[in-house]
Amino acid sequence: MDTLFPAARALFLVFAAINLKSMLWRLTSCSIVVALLAADTMVTRTRRRAVDYLFGVTLGATVLQSVRFLLLRFFWLLKMIYSPRGIGWSFKAENSVVPVDPRHRTRASFIASRLRWLLSHYLLFDAATLYMRCNPALLSGASVTSQGYIIQCLNVAAAFCHSYAILTCIHCVLAVLAVSVNFDEPQAWPQPFGHWKNAYTIRKFWGKVWHQFFRHDLTLFGPHRPKRNPWDPVSTEYSSAGNLREREPWGTSYRRLCYAFVCSAFVHVCGDIVLQFRIRNDLSSTGASKVMDAPNVIGYSAPYFLLQPVGVLVEDAVIEVGKRMGLKEGTWTRMVGYVWVVGFTSFFYAFSLDGLSSAFRVGRRPGEGVADRATLIEVMADRVIGVQLAPLMSSWFPGV
């Protein structure tokens, strides 16, 4: 990470604390922050491209935060900026954040539970890494759809599990540190993801299951933007998000959903941009001629997020037709919903996954990437039962 990003964050906090009154000065300060972030996309470099991509996503979220706080005059403290899900603030999404289990609200029990989570999710991360390390389609440049639909679903699931495990492990480490030094109470660190049993519609998957780290930033545009300051006390009128949704027109809700996914596409395209500059820098170090052959990955992340409102529109229409036919929600309707979410995700995410897999692979240096290191699961299997997992698992996949 270069010094431009910390400098941009520091200037952002300084400008927000000054609370500039003039629109010209607010526009100037926002432009300075965004310019530093844009410059950082060209020089940022780490040892892993997955980290580069995630850093680019963070840059994109910071741009949205700068627009919100510097241009829309929402100013508040540093702690609120680093509480993206609104834990302890009036903009908390009550229905999408799973509260801390009552059994884990003492410091000792909370730290112990998060350490267990850290271990289990690191093993999940290792399992997803092992899968990607052994699948020839993810290493050879072939499309993730080239091995049949079942393997395609597994490929997409491995990518989601990889991201899910990384974010959960990071969250657990930060939660343990914050609670152990008495910086926060355990209640301030609920689970980063919701219950997977609720992922039977695309709307619920994004609204209740997947992480809500960017939720407040993604609602920057669109109808019914929060008209209260985040630090205002929560009144009874706004305490129930469900009652608010019941009163708003369907068109308003759908427009806000579309704007949110446009912002989400922007955030992830920022990850593409950082990745593109990383590829060009790596290839330029090996020869100027190879730079011209660098694949374009900017925009690969966008289609998947831009298509989400279409999926929500389709499922909302089907649900409404079912209600008018007298169908009630039950086990079998949820099973159909799970199949729908898996099918939609595995089909439309394949394009983005192909582009990102190619970006992670092209021009990779020795020792970099998932294919160049043994996972903890492999090491344990080799030492305990004497089995080489990588060659064994590679033989299970069809050729590409």
Secondary structure as UniProt FT lines:
FT   HELIX           4..18
FT   HELIX           23..43
FT   HELIX           49..66
FT   HELIX           67..71
FT   HELIX           78..81
FT   TURN            84..85
FT   TURN            87..88
FT   TURN            90..91
FT   TURN            94..96
FT   HELIX           102..104
FT   HELIX           107..134
FT   HELIX           136..140
FT   TURN            144..147
FT   HELIX           149..180
FT   TURN            181..182
FT   HELIX           186..188
FT   HELIX           196..198
FT   HELIX           202..204
FT   HELIX           205..209
FT   TURN            213..214
FT   HELIX           215..218
FT   TURN            223..224
FT   TURN            230..231
FT   HELIX           236..239
FT   HELIX           241..247
FT   HELIX           250..284
FT   TURN            285..286
FT   HELIX           288..291
FT   TURN            292..293
FT   TURN            298..301
FT   HELIX           302..306
FT   HELIX           308..324
FT   TURN            325..326
FT   HELIX           331..361
FT   TURN            362..363
FT   TURN            366..367
FT   HELIX           370..372
FT   HELIX           376..384
FT   HELIX           389..394
FT   TURN            395..396
//
